[in-house]
Amino acid sequence: MKKWMGLLLGTMVLTACGSDEEGDSAGAAGSGDAVEIGYFPNLDHAAGIVGKEKGYFEEEMAADVDFLNFPNGNDFIEALDTGVIDMGYVGPGPAINYYLAGGDIVVIGAAANGATLIVSREDSGIETLEDFSGKSFCTPGNGCTHNVQLEMMLKDKGMETNRLGGEVEHQSRVNPASMVSMFEQGQIDAAAAPEPWGTLLVEEHNANVVTEWNDVFLGEELASVVVVTTNEFLEENPEEVESALRAHKRAVDYTAENEEDTLETVNDLLYSLTQTRLPENVLEEAWTRMEVTTETHGEALQDWADASYELEFMDDDPDLDGFVDTEILDGITSE
């Protein structure tokens, strides 16, 4: 399985990293027999990061394991579609969109809930959702999890984006780290940001909190990160999938019991990729705006898909039957 070029998030710009020994390399050839696991260098991917850095996946799995990091869900899904990765951690939005387009993908567990923060630039004039008319906001992707959450809340206030002929401008495919410079340069008024980037804007750049994570549409129940693979890989490698989920469960349990070391582990990884550390107070505050968990709320995923359809991101009424299969993880957690 060929390696993917990892595009790495820094706090100010996106940079490509060089090779390392754990698979986050640019253009290197894979071992051929390794299981390739994708993840994002974001705080709500803490379970994947801890599992990687603590060696849980290597300990649990018989096959060699390589890790590849991605800047957004679209790149992750492309890698899954082309066989560059076999499984990994991604937001529910890209996974749902791919499934409804006929892609081979199945959710086998959750990794985190919450972690979406709606923030506005200090001098933007936006204090509440009612202030968004005539303003602009950015998200990591058009129709991404955070985009749908904010647009649904704006719709409830009688507003639409320019995509639908409305009065609110949306800029998509903005990498979360780039939101910092866009705020500083006055290029955007607000953002629906994943953590820890939303909290970074608040704590270090005086952004306003417009909507807290637990007041965002489906905020407390919607998984911000799900664990996915393909049905083909699951059917051909059930033992490896089970082993990977055991590693995932160990990582989730570790984060619940070791917050300080978890945040240090995430920050160390970010530093190894970008030579930049996030302030400890940012990580600590961002950690309160999410929940690392294995629990998958399938009904929330369907509600998100229904909202995406209502907002015309989808052409057909979504049916997620067969999208979630947590039988293996449920068995592990009940042991």
C-alpha positions as CSV (number, residue, x, y, z in Angstrom):
1,M,0.0,0.0,0.0
2,K,1.6,3.2,-1.2
3,K,2.3,6.0,1.2
4,W,0.4,9.3,1.0
5,M,2.1,12.7,1.1
6,G,1.1,14.1,4.6
7,L,0.2,17.8,4.5
8,L,0.7,19.0,8.1
9,L,-1.1,21.6,10.0
10,G,0.9,24.3,11.7
11,T,-0.5,27.1,13.8
12,M,0.1,29.7,11.1
13,V,0.6,27.9,7.7
14,L,0.4,24.5,6.2
15,T,3.8,22.8,5.6
16,A,4.8,19.4,4.2
17,C,6.9,17.3,6.5
18,G,9.9,15.1,5.8
19,S,10.2,11.4,6.4
20,D,10.1,9.8,9.9
21,E,10.2,6.3,11.0
22,E,6.5,5.9,11.8
23,G,5.0,6.4,8.3
24,D,4.2,10.1,8.3
25,S,6.4,10.6,5.3
26,A,6.3,12.4,2.0
27,G,6.5,10.1,-1.0
28,A,8.1,7.1,0.7
29,A,7.1,3.6,-0.4
30,G,5.1,1.5,2.0
31,S,6.0,-1.9,3.2
32,G,3.3,-3.6,1.1
33,D,1.9,-5.6,4.0
34,A,1.3,-2.8,6.5
35,V,-2.1,-1.5,7.6
36,E,-2.3,2.2,6.8
37,I,-4.2,4.3,9.3
38,G,-5.2,7.9,8.6
39,Y,-5.7,10.6,11.1
40,F,-5.7,14.4,11.5
41,P,-3.3,16.4,13.8
42,N,-6.3,17.8,15.7
43,L,-7.1,17.6,19.3
44,D,-10.3,15.7,18.8
45,H,-8.2,13.0,17.1
46,A,-6.5,12.5,20.5
47,A,-7.5,8.8,20.6
48,G,-5.7,8.1,17.3
49,I,-2.7,10.2,18.3
50,V,-2.4,8.6,21.7
51,G,-2.8,5.1,20.2
52,K,-0.1,6.0,17.6
53,E,2.4,7.6,20.0
54,K,2.0,5.1,22.8
55,G,2.4,2.1,20.5
56,Y,-1.0,0.6,21.2
57,F,-1.7,-0.3,17.6
58,E,1.7,-2.0,17.1
59,E,1.1,-3.9,20.3
60,E,-2.4,-5.1,19.4
61,M,-2.0,-5.8,15.7
62,A,-0.2,-8.6,14.0
63,A,0.5,-6.6,10.8
64,D,2.9,-3.7,10.6
65,V,1.2,-0.3,11.0
66,D,1.8,2.9,9.2
67,F,0.2,6.3,10.0
68,L,-0.6,9.0,7.6
69,N,-1.9,12.4,8.5
70,F,-4.3,14.6,6.5
71,P,-5.3,18.3,6.6
72,N,-9.0,17.7,5.7
73,G,-11.7,15.1,5.2
74,N,-11.7,15.3,1.4
75,D,-8.1,14.2,1.2
76,F,-8.7,11.4,3.7
77,I,-11.7,10.1,1.7
78,E,-9.7,10.2,-1.5
79,A,-7.0,8.1,0.1
80,L,-9.5,5.6,1.4
81,D,-11.2,5.4,-2.0
82,T,-7.9,4.7,-3.8
83,G,-6.6,2.2,-1.2
84,V,-3.8,4.4,0.1
85,I,-5.2,4.0,3.6
86,D,-7.2,1.1,5.0
87,M,-8.9,2.7,8.0
88,G,-8.7,5.7,10.2
89,Y,-10.1,8.7,11.9
90,V,-12.2,11.3,10.1
91,G,-15.2,13.7,10.6
92,P,-18.6,12.3,10.0
93,G,-19.5,14.7,7.2
94,P,-17.0,13.5,4.6
95,A,-17.7,9.9,5.6
96,I,-21.5,10.3,5.2
97,N,-21.1,12.2,1.9
98,Y,-18.9,9.5,0.5
99,Y,-21.2,6.7,1.6
100,L,-24.3,8.4,0.1
101,A,-22.3,8.8,-3.2
102,G,-21.9,5.0,-3.3
103,G,-18.5,4.8,-1.7
104,D,-17.3,1.7,0.2
105,I,-17.1,3.0,3.8
106,V,-18.4,1.8,7.2
107,V,-18.3,3.5,10.6
108,I,-16.9,1.0,13.1
109,G,-16.8,3.3,16.1
110,A,-16.5,6.9,17.4
111,A,-13.5,8.7,18.7
112,A,-14.9,12.1,20.0
113,N,-18.0,14.1,20.3
114,G,-18.4,17.9,20.2
115,A,-15.3,20.0,19.3
116,T,-17.0,22.5,17.1
117,L,-16.8,26.2,18.2
118,I,-18.4,29.1,16.5
119,V,-16.2,32.2,16.8
120,S,-16.0,35.7,15.3
121,R,-13.2,38.2,14.8
122,E,-13.0,40.8,17.6
123,D,-14.0,43.8,15.5
124,S,-16.4,41.9,13.2
125,G,-19.6,43.1,14.7
126,I,-20.7,39.6,15.3
127,E,-21.7,38.8,18.9
128,T,-24.6,36.4,18.3
129,L,-25.9,34.3,15.4
130,E,-28.4,37.1,14.6
131,D,-25.4,39.3,13.6
132,F,-24.3,37.1,10.7
133,S,-26.4,38.9,8.0
134,G,-24.0,40.5,5.5
135,K,-21.0,38.9,7.1
136,S,-18.6,36.1,6.1
137,F,-17.4,32.9,7.7
138,C,-15.1,30.1,6.9
139,T,-15.0,26.3,7.4
140,P,-12.6,23.5,6.6
141,G,-14.8,22.3,3.7
142,N,-18.0,22.9,1.8
143,G,-20.6,20.7,3.4
144,C,-18.3,19.6,6.1
145,T,-19.5,18.7,9.6
146,H,-18.9,22.2,10.9
147,N,-20.3,23.9,7.9
148,V,-23.6,22.1,8.1
149,Q,-23.8,22.7,11.9
150,L,-23.5,26.5,11.5
151,E,-25.7,26.8,8.4
152,M,-28.4,24.9,10.1
153,M,-28.3,27.3,13.0
154,L,-28.3,30.3,10.6
155,K,-31.3,28.8,8.8
156,D,-33.2,28.7,12.1
157,K,-32.5,32.4,12.3
158,G,-33.9,33.0,8.8
159,M,-30.5,33.4,7.0
160,E,-28.9,31.5,4.1
161,T,-25.4,31.6,2.6
162,N,-24.5,32.9,-0.8
163,R,-24.4,29.3,-2.0
164,L,-28.2,29.5,-1.8
165,G,-28.6,33.1,-2.8
166,G,-28.5,34.4,0.7
167,E,-26.8,37.2,2.5
168,V,-24.0,35.3,4.4
169,E,-20.7,34.6,2.6
170,H,-19.1,31.3,3.1
171,Q,-15.5,30.5,2.3
172,S,-14.7,26.8,2.3
173,R,-11.6,24.6,2.2
174,V,-9.9,26.8,4.8
175,N,-7.5,24.8,6.7
176,P,-8.1,25.4,10.5
177,A,-4.5,26.7,11.1
178,S,-5.0,29.3,8.3
179,M,-8.0,30.7,10.1
180,V,-5.6,32.5,12.5
181,S,-4.0,34.6,9.7
182,M,-7.4,35.3,8.1
183,F,-8.7,36.6,11.4
184,E,-5.5,38.7,11.9
185,Q,-5.7,40.2,8.4
186,G,-9.4,40.9,8.6
187,Q,-10.1,38.5,5.6
188,I,-13.0,36.8,7.4
189,D,-15.6,37.7,10.0
190,A,-16.2,34.3,11.7
191,A,-15.4,30.6,11.6
192,A,-17.0,27.3,12.5
193,A,-13.7,25.8,13.8
194,P,-12.7,22.4,15.0
195,E,-10.7,22.3,18.3
196,P,-8.2,23.4,19.3
197,W,-8.2,26.0,16.6
198,G,-11.4,27.7,17.8
199,T,-10.1,28.0,21.3
200,L,-6.7,29.2,20.0
201,L,-8.6,32.1,18.2
202,V,-10.4,33.0,21.4
203,E,-7.5,32.7,23.9
204,E,-4.7,34.1,21.8
205,H,-6.4,36.3,19.2
206,N,-9.3,37.9,21.2
207,A,-12.0,36.2,19.1
208,N,-15.6,36.2,20.4
209,V,-17.3,32.9,21.3
210,V,-20.6,33.1,19.4
211,T,-21.8,29.6,20.2
212,E,-20.3,27.1,22.6
213,W,-19.7,23.6,21.5
214,N,-22.6,22.1,23.4
215,D,-25.0,24.7,22.0
216,V,-24.0,24.0,18.4
217,F,-26.5,22.0,16.3
218,L,-26.2,18.4,17.6
219,G,-23.2,19.6,19.6
220,E,-23.1,17.1,22.4
221,E,-24.3,14.0,20.5
222,L,-22.8,14.4,17.0
223,A,-19.5,12.6,16.7
224,S,-16.8,15.0,15.6
225,V,-14.5,12.0,14.7
226,V,-15.5,8.5,13.7
227,V,-13.4,5.4,13.1
228,V,-14.0,4.1,9.6
229,T,-12.8,1.4,7.2
230,T,-14.1,-0.2,4.0
231,N,-16.5,-3.1,4.0
232,E,-13.9,-4.9,1.8
233,F,-11.1,-4.5,4.3
234,L,-13.4,-5.4,7.2
235,E,-14.5,-8.6,5.4
236,E,-11.0,-9.6,4.4
237,N,-9.2,-8.6,7.6
238,P,-11.7,-9.0,10.5
239,E,-9.0,-9.9,13.0
240,E,-6.9,-6.9,12.2
241,V,-9.9,-4.6,12.5
242,E,-10.7,-6.0,15.9
243,S,-7.1,-5.6,17.0
244,A,-7.1,-2.0,15.8
245,L,-10.3,-1.3,17.7
246,R,-8.8,-2.8,20.8
247,A,-5.9,-0.4,20.5
248,H,-8.5,2.4,19.9
249,K,-10.4,1.5,23.1
250,R,-7.1,1.5,25.1
251,A,-6.3,4.9,23.8
252,V,-9.7,6.3,24.6
253,D,-9.5,4.9,28.2
254,Y,-6.0,6.4,28.5
255,T,-7.2,9.9,27.6
256,A,-10.0,9.7,30.2
257,E,-7.5,8.9,32.9
258,N,-4.5,10.9,31.9
259,E,-5.6,14.3,30.6
260,E,-2.2,16.1,31.3
261,D,-0.2,13.5,29.5
262,T,-2.7,13.3,26.6
263,L,-2.5,17.0,26.0
264,E,1.3,16.8,26.2
265,T,1.3,13.9,23.7
266,V,-0.8,15.8,21.3
267,N,1.3,18.9,21.6
268,D,4.5,16.9,21.1
269,L,3.1,15.4,17.9
270,L,2.1,18.8,16.6
271,Y,5.6,20.0,17.4
272,S,7.2,17.1,15.6
273,L,5.2,17.9,12.5
274,T,5.4,21.7,12.6
275,Q,8.1,22.8,15.1
276,T,5.4,24.8,16.9
277,R,3.6,24.1,20.2
278,L,0.2,25.3,21.1
279,P,-0.1,27.1,24.4
280,E,-1.0,24.8,27.3
281,N,-3.9,27.0,28.3
282,V,-5.4,26.7,24.8
283,L,-5.2,22.9,24.9
284,E,-6.6,22.7,28.4
285,E,-9.6,24.9,27.5
286,A,-10.2,23.2,24.2
287,W,-10.3,19.9,26.0
288,T,-13.4,21.0,27.9
289,R,-15.2,21.6,24.6
290,M,-15.2,17.9,23.5
291,E,-15.6,14.4,24.8
292,V,-13.3,11.5,23.8
293,T,-15.5,8.5,23.6
294,T,-16.2,5.2,21.8
295,E,-19.9,5.8,21.9
296,T,-21.5,6.3,18.4
297,H,-24.8,8.1,18.3
298,G,-26.2,6.7,15.0
299,E,-29.4,8.9,15.3
300,A,-27.3,12.0,15.5
301,L,-25.4,11.0,12.3
302,Q,-28.8,10.6,10.5
303,D,-30.0,13.9,11.9
304,W,-26.9,15.6,10.5
305,A,-27.4,13.9,7.1
306,D,-31.1,15.1,7.1
307,A,-29.9,18.6,7.8
308,S,-27.3,18.4,5.0
309,Y,-30.2,17.4,2.7
310,E,-32.4,20.3,4.0
311,L,-29.5,22.7,3.2
312,E,-29.2,21.3,-0.3
313,F,-25.8,19.9,0.1
314,M,-27.3,16.6,-1.0
315,D,-29.6,15.9,-4.0
316,D,-31.4,12.9,-2.5
317,D,-33.0,12.2,0.9
318,P,-30.3,10.4,2.8
319,D,-30.6,6.9,4.1
320,L,-27.8,5.7,6.3
321,D,-28.9,2.2,6.7
322,G,-25.7,0.1,6.7
323,F,-23.5,3.0,7.3
324,V,-22.7,2.2,11.0
325,D,-21.6,-1.2,12.2
326,T,-20.2,-1.1,15.7
327,E,-20.7,-4.7,16.6
328,I,-17.0,-5.4,17.1
329,L,-16.3,-2.4,19.2
330,D,-19.5,-2.9,21.2
331,G,-18.2,-6.4,22.0
332,I,-14.9,-5.0,23.1
333,T,-16.4,-2.4,25.4
334,S,-18.7,-4.9,27.0
335,E,-15.9,-7.3,28.0
